[in-house]
Amino acid sequence: MRIGEVAKPAGIVGTITKGTAMSDQILIEALFAPNCGSRDATLLMINKLINEQGVKTDLIETTIDSISEAKSTKFLGSPSIRINGKDIELEAIEKADYGVG
């Protein structure tokens, strides 16, 4: 990887394209803690993948500001990416250590 490139987690490309017809609308949620240092790079990567795959998407960016909000949204850490409501990190389904810090 060169300086300035963003690593692409394998889960994103596979999740966006696997079993999804090109006419289907996909919901992508990007959840961040305040002042997340990865926010810009993550959003750049998501938008690049959306453009490369040519899929219809709604992208929702959310800042999680409190522990109660972290619990209600099941926010495990920053950044968290969900596609059609499912976290791209497969281990997330087994975790419950929600927080902002």
Secondary structure as UniProt FT lines:
FT   TURN            3..4
FT   HELIX           10..17
FT   TURN            18..19
FT   TURN            22..23
FT   STRAND          25..32
FT   TURN            34..35
FT   TURN            37..38
FT   HELIX           39..53
FT   STRAND          56..63
FT   HELIX           67..73
FT   STRAND          80..83
FT   TURN            84..85
FT   STRAND          86..87
FT   HELIX           90..94
//
